[in-house]
Each structure stands twice: as C-alpha cells, then as structure tokens.
Amino acid sequence: MKTESDELKVSGFLAIPRSELVVRASRSGGPGGQHVNTSSTRVEVVWNVPASAVLFDDQRNTLMTALRTRLSAAGDLRVVASDTRSQARNRALAETRLVEIVRRALIVKKARKKTRPTRSAVERRLAEKKLQSKRKHDRNDQGED
C-alpha cells in the first residue's frame, strides 16, 4: 500500500511517485572548510517526463512544451539543491522545487480576448491628433512672417 511519502503531490490530479525519481548526491562547491570536502550534501533530482507512467498524454505534451528549455535531450527534468549543509534538507528542497516547476508548467494560460476600442475612444484619439497637428502647423506659420 502506498503512503503519502511514496509520492510527491503536485496537484489534486497529479502525484509523482518517488520510484520515478533518480536522486544523486555529490559534493557541494564553494567555501566551507573541511566539512564541504568530505560530505556529499549537494542533491540532484532527475525525473524523466516522457517515460513517466502517471502523466496523461495531454499533460505530457504540455510539460514537454512548457519545460523545453529545462529538459535534456532524453526528456529529463533536473533540479539541484545545495543550499544547506544537510543532504536530507537539500533533497527536500530539490523535491519541492521539482513539484513547483511541474505545477507552474501545467497551468493553462487564458487566451487573450480580442477587443476593439470604443467609438468615443477612436474619436478622442483622432481629435487629439488633429489638435497636435494644428499646434505644430501654427508654430511653423509664425516663423515665416
């Protein structure tokens, strides 16, 4: 039986099983003294979007399109966390970031409704253009006398 910890809840209709995730730990870069040179606290979480069994075809297509700049050639979505000195906290951070990236990518953008300016707005714009044209024309006439 699956429990809550067996999957990452993205939304009410999608949860990524942890079995589909590949988690790798490596040494973090940057300063930190002796601790950073001996501990593998940097965590990389990889999820293969095309091979995922939990996605419907339309969700898969949406993710492949929305995340095309973040996906590898094989369709892997890679998230890295090396913020803390704890591997467990970095793993939780990486998983949270992965969930947030997928959640945002699945949001369907509303199509823009085409609108037209009102008749009064068009008339106001044209009246303003005529007034500006008259001002410029009047400036030139004064200089010729």
VOLUMTOR-605984 format. One record per residue: residue number from 1; x, y, z of N, C-alpha, C in turn. Coordinates in pm, 1 decimal, decimal comma. Atoms other than C-alpha are relative to their C-alpha. Last residue first. Layout:
node seq NUM; npx X; npy Y; npz Z; capx X; capy Y; capz Z; cpx X; cpy Y; cpz Z
...
% end
This chain:
node seq 145; npx 34,8; npy -141,6; npz 19,3; capx 630,8; capy 8624,1; capz -4125,8; cpx 115,3; cpy 90,8; cpz 3,2
node seq 144; npx -17,9; npy -42,8; npz 137,7; capx 764,4; capy 8265,5; capz -4171,5; cpx -23,9; cpy 148,1; cpz -19,1
node seq 143; npx -138,8; npy -27,8; npz 31,6; capx 817,6; capy 8180,6; capz -3802,8; cpx 20,7; cpy 55,6; cpz -138,7
node seq 142; npx -45,3; npy -119,8; npz -69,9; capx 453,5; capy 8212,1; capz -3701,8; cpx 141,6; cpy 37,6; cpz -38,1
node seq 141; npx 54,4; npy -120,6; npz 63,3; capx 335,2; capy 7969,4; capz -3971,6; cpx 52,2; cpy 125,5; cpz 68,0
node seq 140; npx -73,1; npy -26,6; npz 123,8; capx 567,9; capy 7693,5; capz -3847,9; cpx -48,2; cpy 127,6; cpz -65,6
node seq 139; npx -137,2; npy -39,5; npz -34,1; capx 431,7; capy 7704,3; capz -3493,5; cpx 77,8; cpy 39,4; cpz -124,7
node seq 138; npx 4,2; npy -139,7; npz -43,4; capx 71,4; capy 7702,5; capz -3623,4; cpx 139,0; cpy 50,0; cpz 38,0
node seq 137; npx 16,2; npy -80,1; npz 120,6; capx 138,7; capy 7376,7; capz -3811,2; cpx 2,8; cpy 148,6; cpz 35,6
node seq 136; npx -128,1; npy 1,1; npz 72,1; capx 275,8; capy 7213,7; capz -3498,0; cpx -8,1; cpy 86,5; cpz -125,0
node seq 135; npx -101,1; npy -69,8; npz -79,9; capx -27,8; capy 7317,3; capz -3294,2; cpx 132,5; cpy 9,2; cpz -74,9
node seq 134; npx 27,2; npy -144,3; npz 11,4; capx -266,5; capy 7211,0; capz -3571,7; cpx 102,9; cpy 80,3; cpz 78,0
node seq 133; npx -40,4; npy -39,6; npz 134,7; capx -107,7; capy 6865,8; capz -3590,5; cpx -18,3; cpy 149,8; cpz -18,8
node seq 132; npx -146,7; npy -0,9; npz -0,2; capx -139,8; capy 6826,2; capz -3213,7; cpx 53,2; cpy 46,2; cpz -135,7
node seq 131; npx -40,7; npy -113,0; npz -81,7; capx -508,2; capy 6922,4; capz -3230,8; cpx 153,0; cpy 13,4; cpz 1,6
node seq 130; npx 26,5; npy -121,6; npz 77,7; capx -571,1; capy 6685,0; capz -3519,5; cpx 46,5; cpy 123,7; cpz 75,2
node seq 129; npx -97,7; npy -5,1; npz 109,2; capx -402,3; capy 6400,1; capz -3331,0; cpx -18,0; cpy 127,3; cpz -83,4
node seq 128; npx -129,5; npy -36,2; npz -60,3; capx -605,1; capy 6476,2; capz -3017,4; cpx 108,3; cpy 10,2; cpz -106,9
node seq 127; npx 10,0; npy -142,4; npz -34,3; capx -928,3; capy 6471,2; capz -3220,7; cpx 132,4; cpy 49,2; cpz 59,6
node seq 126; npx -11,0; npy -76,1; npz 124,2; capx -826,1; capy 6138,2; capz -3375,5; cpx -7,3; cpy 150,5; cpz 25,9
node seq 125; npx -136,2; npy 13,7; npz 51,2; capx -760,5; capy 5984,1; capz -3033,8; cpx 18,5; cpy 83,1; cpz -126,5
node seq 124; npx -89,2; npy -78,1; npz -88,0; capx -1085,8; capy 6120,0; capz -2889,0; cpx 142,9; cpy -2,5; cpz -52,2
node seq 123; npx 22,9; npy -142,1; npz 29,3; capx -1283,0; capy 5987,7; capz -3190,1; cpx 90,2; cpy 88,9; cpz 85,0
node seq 122; npx -58,8; npy -27,2; npz 131,3; capx -1126,2; capy 5641,9; capz -3151,1; cpx -14,1; cpy 147,8; cpz -33,8
node seq 121; npx -145,6; npy 3,8; npz -18,2; capx -1204,8; capy 5640,2; capz -2777,6; cpx 70,7; cpy 29,0; cpz -131,7
node seq 120; npx -40,8; npy -126,1; npz -63,2; capx -1564,5; capy 5755,7; capz -2847,1; cpx 151,8; cpy 3,7; cpz 21,0
node seq 119; npx 8,1; npy -108,1; npz 99,6; capx -1612,7; capy 5471,7; capz -3095,2; cpx 48,7; cpy 131,6; cpz 60,5
node seq 118; npx 135,0; npy -53,7; npz 18,3; capx -1493,6; capy 5216,5; capz -2840,9; cpx 3,7; cpy 114,1; cpz -101,5
node seq 117; npx 25,3; npy -124,0; npz -73,3; capx -1160,1; capy 5044,6; capz -2891,2; cpx -142,4; cpy 50,0; cpz -28,0
node seq 116; npx -8,5; npy -114,4; npz 89,9; capx -1180,3; capy 4686,1; capz -3009,4; cpx -21,2; cpy 124,5; cpz 82,5
node seq 115; npx 90,1; npy -111,0; npz -30,8; capx -1106,8; capy 4378,0; capz -2802,6; cpx 18,3; cpy 109,1; cpz -103,7
node seq 114; npx -21,4; npy -114,4; npz 87,5; capx -960,5; capy 4035,9; capz -2876,3; cpx -102,4; cpy 107,2; cpz 34,7
node seq 113; npx 120,6; npy -34,6; npz 74,4; capx -980,6; capy 3810,2; capz -2573,8; cpx 29,7; cpy 120,5; cpz -86,5
node seq 112; npx 34,0; npy -141,5; npz -2,6; capx -642,7; capy 3675,2; capz -2470,2; cpx -123,8; cpy 23,6; cpz -85,5
node seq 111; npx -17,0; npy -63,1; npz 130,6; capx -636,0; capy 3300,5; capz -2414,4; cpx -45,7; cpy 145,8; cpz 9,2
node seq 110; npx 124,7; npy -41,6; npz 61,4; capx -602,7; capy 3201,6; capz -2050,8; cpx 29,7; cpy 67,7; cpz -133,0
node seq 109; npx 14,8; npy -145,0; npz 10,7; capx -277,2; capy 3023,5; capz -1972,7; cpx -132,3; cpy 32,8; cpz -67,5
node seq 108; npx 37,2; npy -38,6; npz 135,9; capx -306,2; capy 2659,4; capz -1872,5; cpx -26,3; cpy 150,3; cpz -1,6
node seq 107; npx 104,1; npy -102,9; npz -1,2; capx -116,6; capy 2586,2; capz -1552,6; cpx -25,9; cpy 44,0; cpz -143,8
node seq 106; npx 129,9; npy 57,8; npz 34,3; capx 75,1; capy 2260,7; capz -1602,3; cpx -114,0; cpy 101,1; cpz 1,9
node seq 105; npx 2,1; npy 34,8; npz 142,4; capx 415,0; capy 2431,7; capz -1616,8; cpx -135,9; cpy -54,2; cpz -43,1
node seq 104; npx 8,8; npy -122,3; npz 81,8; capx 358,7; capy 2601,8; capz -1282,2; cpx -11,1; cpy -30,9; cpz -148,5
node seq 103; npx 129,6; npy -64,0; npz -25,8; capx 282,1; capy 2272,3; capz -1107,2; cpx -17,3; cpy 124,3; cpz -87,1
node seq 102; npx 102,2; npy 77,6; npz 71,9; capx 579,9; capy 2098,6; capz -1271,8; cpx -137,0; cpy 64,7; cpz 17,6
node seq 101; npx -25,5; npy -16,3; npz 143,1; capx 822,6; capy 2370,1; capz -1156,5; cpx -108,3; cpy -71,1; cpz -81,0
node seq 100; npx 41,3; npy -136,0; npz 36,6; capx 669,1; capy 2375,9; capz -807,0; cpx 18,6; cpy 25,8; cpz -149,0
node seq 99; npx 146,3; npy -6,3; npz -5,9; capx 693,4; capy 1997,1; capz -768,0; cpx -48,6; cpy 136,8; cpz -47,0
node seq 98; npx 50,1; npy 79,8; npz 111,6; capx 1057,9; capy 1999,5; capz -881,4; cpx -152,4; cpy 8,2; cpz -7,3
node seq 97; npx -21,7; npy -78,6; npz 122,0; capx 1139,3; capy 2283,6; capz -641,2; cpx -53,4; cpy -73,7; cpz -122,7
node seq 96; npx 95,8; npy -110,0; npz -3,8; capx 983,0; capy 2091,6; capz -350,5; cpx 11,8; cpy 85,2; cpz -126,2
node seq 95; npx 130,6; npy 57,2; npz 31,3; capx 1179,9; capy 1780,3; capz -446,9; cpx -107,8; cpy 107,5; cpz -1,0
node seq 94; npx -0,8; npy 35,3; npz 141,6; capx 1504,5; capy 1979,2; capz -458,6; cpx -135,7; cpy -57,6; cpz -41,0
node seq 93; npx 3,6; npy -123,3; npz 79,3; capx 1433,0; capy 2138,6; capz -121,0; cpx -9,1; cpy -30,3; cpz -148,8
node seq 92; npx 135,1; npy -54,5; npz -15,3; capx 1350,4; capy 1802,4; capz 39,7; cpx -16,5; cpy 127,7; cpz -82,0
node seq 91; npx 88,5; npy 88,7; npz 77,3; capx 1673,1; capy 1657,7; capz -101,0; cpx -143,3; cpy 51,7; cpz 6,5
node seq 90; npx -19,8; npy -30,9; npz 141,7; capx 1868,7; capy 1957,9; capz 25,8; cpx -89,1; cpy -87,2; cpz -88,1
node seq 89; npx 67,8; npy -127,2; npz 26,4; capx 1716,6; capy 1911,6; capz 371,2; cpx 14,9; cpy 40,3; cpz -146,4
node seq 88; npx 144,5; npy 21,7; npz -10,7; capx 1815,5; capy 1543,8; capz 374,7; cpx -77,2; cpy 128,2; cpz -31,0
node seq 87; npx 45,4; npy 67,8; npz 121,2; capx 2168,3; capy 1616,3; capz 246,5; cpx -151,8; cpy -18,3; cpz 2,2
node seq 86; npx 63,5; npy 128,7; npz -26,7; capx 2227,0; capy 1869,3; capz 523,2; cpx -51,3; cpy -60,8; cpz -129,6
node seq 85; npx -108,5; npy 96,3; npz -23,9; capx 2477,7; capy 2152,6; capz 480,3; cpx -55,1; cpy -138,6; cpz 29,1
node seq 84; npx -31,4; npy 25,5; npz -140,3; capx 2210,4; capy 2373,3; capz 322,1; cpx 114,0; cpy -100,8; cpz 11,7
node seq 83; npx 15,7; npy -117,2; npz -86,3; capx 2156,8; capy 2542,8; capz -12,6; cpx 46,0; cpy -23,0; cpz 142,7
node seq 82; npx -119,1; npy 8,2; npz -84,7; capx 2292,9; capy 2270,0; capz -239,7; cpx 0,1; cpy 116,0; cpz 99,0
node seq 81; npx 4,1; npy -80,9; npz -121,5; capx 1980,1; capy 2190,8; capz -436,8; cpx 128,6; cpy -22,5; cpz 78,7
node seq 80; npx -114,5; npy 12,8; npz -90,3; capx 1965,2; capy 2067,5; capz -796,4; cpx -21,3; cpy 90,8; cpz 120,5
node seq 79; npx 5,8; npy -105,3; npz -100,9; capx 1664,7; capy 2001,4; capz -1021,2; cpx 110,8; cpy -26,2; cpz 100,9
node seq 78; npx -101,1; npy 10,1; npz -105,3; capx 1689,8; capy 1801,3; capz -1344,4; cpx -9,6; cpy 120,9; cpz 92,2
node seq 77; npx 9,2; npy -126,0; npz -72,4; capx 1396,4; capy 1739,1; capz -1580,0; cpx 90,1; cpy -13,7; cpz 122,2
node seq 76; npx -19,3; npy -3,0; npz -145,2; capx 1496,2; capy 1455,3; capz -1812,0; cpx -12,2; cpy 142,9; cpz 53,5
node seq 75; npx 124,3; npy -38,6; npz -66,3; capx 1345,2; capy 1445,5; capz -2160,6; cpx 9,1; cpy 2,2; cpz 150,8
node seq 74; npx 75,2; npy 121,3; npz -33,6; capx 1627,7; capy 1247,4; capz -2324,8; cpx -133,1; cpy 31,7; cpz 68,4
node seq 73; npx 38,6; npy 63,7; npz 126,4; capx 1762,3; capy 1561,7; capz -2495,0; cpx -84,2; cpy -125,2; cpz 25,2
node seq 72; npx -114,2; npy 49,9; npz 76,4; capx 1762,0; capy 1733,4; capz -2154,9; cpx -51,3; cpy -61,7; cpz -129,3
node seq 71; npx -12,3; npy 144,0; npz 18,4; capx 1463,7; capy 1933,7; capz -2032,6; cpx 124,9; cpy -35,2; cpz -78,8
node seq 70; npx -55,0; npy 62,9; npz -120,9; capx 1482,2; capy 2287,7; capz -1892,8; cpx 25,3; cpy -148,6; cpz -16,4
node seq 69; npx -133,7; npy -54,9; npz -25,6; capx 1438,2; capy 2479,0; capz -2220,5; cpx 66,8; cpy -64,5; cpz 120,9
node seq 68; npx -95,6; npy 41,4; npz 103,7; capx 1151,4; capy 2251,5; capz -2331,4; cpx 140,3; cpy 55,3; cpz 23,9
node seq 67; npx -131,8; npy 16,1; npz -61,9; capx 969,4; capy 2297,9; capz -1998,9; cpx 109,8; cpy -32,3; cpz -101,5
node seq 66; npx -26,4; npy -106,7; npz -97,1; capx 641,6; capy 2441,9; capz -2131,1; cpx 141,2; cpy -6,6; cpz 57,0
node seq 65; npx -1,9; npy -131,2; npz 64,8; capx 634,2; capy 2224,1; capz -2443,6; cpx 42,8; cpy 109,2; cpz 97,7
node seq 64; npx -109,8; npy 1,7; npz 97,7; capx 732,9; capy 1892,5; capz -2285,1; cpx 12,4; cpy 135,6; cpz -69,4
node seq 63; npx -128,1; npy -9,9; npz -70,4; capx 510,5; capy 1969,6; capz -1986,1; cpx 117,4; cpy 6,4; cpz -97,4
node seq 62; npx -7,2; npy -132,6; npz -62,0; capx 204,3; capy 2040,3; capz -2202,8; cpx 134,3; cpy 19,5; cpz 69,7
node seq 61; npx -25,1; npy -96,7; npz 107,6; capx 270,3; capy 1731,5; capz -2415,3; cpx 13,3; cpy 141,7; cpz 54,8
node seq 60; npx -137,0; npy 23,5; npz 46,8; capx 299,6; capy 1511,9; capz -2103,2; cpx 36,3; cpy 101,8; cpz -108,4
node seq 59; npx -89,2; npy -55,1; npz -102,8; capx -17,7; capy 1663,5; capz -1956,7; cpx 145,5; cpy -13,0; cpz -43,7
node seq 58; npx 7,5; npy -146,2; npz 10,4; capx -204,1; capy 1597,9; capz -2284,5; cpx 88,5; cpy 67,5; cpz 104,5
node seq 57; npx -69,6; npy -48,6; npz 119,6; capx -78,1; capy 1238,6; capz -2294,9; cpx -3,3; cpy 152,2; cpz -11,7
node seq 56; npx 83,7; npy 20,0; npz 116,9; capx -181,2; capy 1167,7; capz -1935,8; cpx 73,4; cpy 59,2; cpz -119,8
node seq 55; npx 48,3; npy -111,7; npz 80,9; capx 102,5; capy 1155,8; capz -1685,6; cpx -94,7; cpy -46,9; cpz -109,4
node seq 54; npx 111,2; npy -68,4; npz -66,4; capx 146,9; capy 895,9; capz -1411,2; cpx -60,6; cpy 112,5; cpz -82,7
node seq 53; npx 124,1; npy 75,8; npz 14,5; capx 356,5; capy 649,4; capz -1612,4; cpx -120,6; cpy 73,6; cpz 57,8
node seq 52; npx 83,1; npy 4,3; npz -120,2; capx 650,3; capy 884,1; capz -1662,8; cpx -132,7; cpy -69,8; cpz -27,3
node seq 51; npx 14,0; npy 138,1; npz -47,8; capx 877,5; capy 790,3; capz -1953,7; cpx -92,6; cpy -12,5; cpz 121,1
node seq 50; npx 64,4; npy 87,3; npz 99,2; capx 834,9; capy 1119,3; capz -2142,9; cpx -25,7; cpy -142,5; cpz 50,6
node seq 49; npx 138,5; npy -36,3; npz 31,4; capx 895,1; capy 1330,8; capz -1826,2; cpx -62,2; cpy -94,1; cpz -103,9
node seq 48; npx 15,0; npy 14,5; npz 144,3; capx 1210,8; capy 1162,3; capz -1695,1; cpx -147,2; cpy 19,2; cpz -35,5
node seq 47; npx 126,6; npy 65,5; npz 32,8; capx 1259,9; capy 1299,2; capz -1344,4; cpx -14,6; cpy -3,2; cpz -151,2
node seq 46; npx 27,9; npy 7,4; npz 142,6; capx 1604,7; capy 1385,0; capz -1205,1; cpx -129,9; cpy -77,3; cpz -21,4
node seq 45; npx 117,4; npy 84,0; npz 22,3; capx 1678,4; capy 1502,9; capz -850,2; cpx -33,4; cpy 6,7; cpz -148,6
node seq 44; npx 53,6; npy -18,2; npz 134,5; capx 2028,0; capy 1635,0; capz -776,7; cpx -114,9; cpy -99,4; cpz -17,3
node seq 43; npx 94,0; npy 102,6; npz 45,5; capx 2140,2; capy 1675,2; capz -416,7; cpx -55,2; cpy 39,4; cpz -137,2
node seq 42; npx 69,9; npy -51,9; npz 117,9; capx 2450,1; capy 1859,0; capz -292,3; cpx -88,2; cpy -112,6; cpz -54,3
node seq 41; npx 125,6; npy -62,7; npz -40,2; capx 2537,0; capy 1730,4; capz 55,9; cpx -78,0; cpy 59,4; cpz -116,8
node seq 40; npx 76,2; npy -10,0; npz 124,8; capx 2807,8; capy 1479,1; capz -26,6; cpx -137,7; cpy 56,4; cpz 33,2
node seq 39; npx 142,0; npy 34,5; npz -4,1; capx 3031,5; capy 1545,6; capz 272,0; cpx -65,4; cpy 18,3; cpz -135,9
node seq 38; npx 20,7; npy 140,4; npz -35,2; capx 3411,8; capy 1529,7; capz 289,7; cpx -145,9; cpy -43,4; cpz -9,2
node seq 37; npx -86,2; npy 87,8; npz 78,3; capx 3532,8; capy 1849,1; capz 123,5; cpx -26,0; cpy -147,9; cpz 25,9
node seq 36; npx 48,0; npy 4,6; npz 137,9; capx 3239,8; capy 2054,8; capz 249,0; cpx 83,4; cpy -95,6; cpz -85,2
node seq 35; npx 128,3; npy 70,6; npz 10,9; capx 3316,8; capy 1971,1; capz 611,8; cpx -42,0; cpy -17,9; cpz -145,6
node seq 34; npx -18,0; npy 144,9; npz 4,2; capx 3685,6; capy 2065,5; capz 592,1; cpx -130,7; cpy -74,6; cpz -23,2
node seq 33; npx -101,9; npy 64,0; npz -82,1; capx 3627,2; capy 2427,6; capz 503,6; cpx 1,2; cpy -150,6; cpz -14,3
node seq 32; npx 62,9; npy 78,5; npz -105,7; capx 3302,2; capy 2560,8; capz 373,0; cpx 99,4; cpy -75,5; cpz 83,5
node seq 31; npx -71,2; npy 3,0; npz -127,4; capx 3368,5; capy 2764,2; capz 61,0; cpx -73,9; cpy -84,8; cpz 102,9
node seq 30; npx -7,7; npy -122,7; npz -77,4; capx 3222,5; capy 2676,7; capz -277,5; cpx 70,1; cpy -18,0; cpz 132,6
node seq 29; npx -113,7; npy -86,4; npz 28,5; capx 3114,0; capy 2352,3; capz -433,9; cpx 1,2; cpy 119,1; cpz 93,8
node seq 28; npx 33,5; npy -138,3; npz 32,7; capx 2886,4; capy 2089,8; capz -290,6; cpx 125,6; cpy 77,3; cpz -28,9
node seq 27; npx -59,2; npy -103,3; npz -84,9; capx 2995,7; capy 1728,5; capz -303,2; cpx -38,6; cpy 138,4; cpz -48,4
node seq 26; npx -140,2; npy -26,5; npz 32,8; capx 2759,5; capy 1486,5; capz -468,5; cpx 51,2; cpy 110,2; cpz 91,8
node seq 25; npx -63,7; npy -92,3; npz -93,0; capx 2426,1; capy 1321,1; capz -404,7; cpx 145,3; cpy 15,7; cpz -41,2
node seq 24; npx -145,2; npy 14,0; npz -11,6; capx 2213,4; capy 1163,6; capz -674,6; cpx 51,7; cpy 104,1; cpz 98,1
node seq 23; npx -61,6; npy -94,6; npz -93,2; capx 1838,5; capy 1104,3; capz -674,5; cpx 148,1; cpy -30,5; cpz 10,4
node seq 22; npx -137,4; npy 44,4; npz -20,0; capx 1660,4; capy 943,2; capz -969,5; cpx 65,8; cpy 107,5; cpz 86,1
node seq 21; npx -105,3; npy -100,0; npz -18,1; capx 1286,2; capy 993,6; capz -946,2; cpx 135,7; cpy -67,8; cpz 15,2
node seq 20; npx -35,3; npy -54,6; npz 131,1; capx 1028,2; capy 755,7; capz -1093,6; cpx 113,7; cpy 101,5; cpz 8,5
node seq 19; npx -69,7; npy 105,7; npz 74,8; capx 1016,6; capy 548,1; capz -771,3; cpx 40,9; cpy 48,4; cpz -139,5
node seq 18; npx -144,0; npy -13,7; npz -24,7; capx 932,8; capy 867,7; capz -583,2; cpx 80,0; cpy -106,1; cpz -74,8
node seq 17; npx -54,9; npy 102,2; npz -89,6; capx 591,1; capy 853,4; capz -745,8; cpx 150,7; cpy 19,1; cpz 17,9
node seq 16; npx -114,7; npy 68,0; npz 60,3; capx 481,9; capy 1187,5; capz -894,9; cpx 52,4; cpy -104,0; cpz 98,4
node seq 15; npx -100,8; npy 26,3; npz -102,5; capx 132,6; capy 1292,2; capz -786,0; cpx 111,5; cpy -81,6; cpz -65,9
node seq 14; npx -130,6; npy 53,0; npz 39,5; capx -120,6; capy 1450,4; capz -1021,7; cpx 91,9; cpy -13,6; cpz 121,1
node seq 13; npx 11,3; npy 105,0; npz 101,1; capx -495,1; capy 1519,5; capz -1001,8; cpx 133,6; cpy -60,6; cpz -41,5
node seq 12; npx 104,3; npy 95,5; npz -35,5; capx -523,0; capy 1722,8; capz -683,0; cpx -8,7; cpy -117,3; cpz -96,1
node seq 11; npx 132,3; npy -62,9; npz -6,3; capx -190,7; capy 1889,7; capz -752,1; cpx -101,0; cpy -106,9; cpz 38,5
node seq 10; npx -11,7; npy -119,6; npz 82,9; capx 182,9; capy 1819,5; capz -746,6; cpx -130,5; cpy 78,5; cpz 5,5
node seq 9; npx 131,1; npy -51,3; npz 39,9; capx 186,7; capy 1568,6; capz -460,6; cpx 18,6; cpy 131,2; cpz -74,6
node seq 8; npx -2,4; npy -145,1; npz -14,0; capx 525,8; capy 1398,5; capz -448,5; cpx -130,4; cpy 54,7; cpz -55,3
node seq 7; npx 20,7; npy -82,5; npz 118,1; capx 486,9; capy 1026,7; capz -393,2; cpx 5,0; cpy 148,0; cpz 33,6
node seq 6; npx -40,8; npy 71,4; npz 120,6; capx 584,7; capy 742,3; capz -160,4; cpx -13,0; cpy 84,8; cpz -125,4
node seq 5; npx -142,0; npy -21,9; npz 24,1; capx 578,3; capy 971,0; capz 145,7; cpx 49,7; cpy -71,0; cpz -126,4
node seq 4; npx -25,4; npy -135,7; npz 46,6; capx 197,8; capy 992,0; capz 135,7; cpx 146,8; cpy 21,0; cpz -37,1
node seq 3; npx 24,4; npy -102,0; npz -100,4; capx 165,6; capy 615,9; capz 167,0; cpx 31,0; cpy 135,1; cpz -61,1
node seq 2; npx -79,1; npy -122,7; npz 9,1; capx 128,0; capy 346,5; capz -91,3; cpx -38,0; cpy 96,8; cpz 110,7
node seq 1; npx 83,7; npy -118,9; npz 0,0; capx 0,0; capy 0,0; capz 0,0; cpx 87,6; cpy 124,5; cpz 0,0
% end
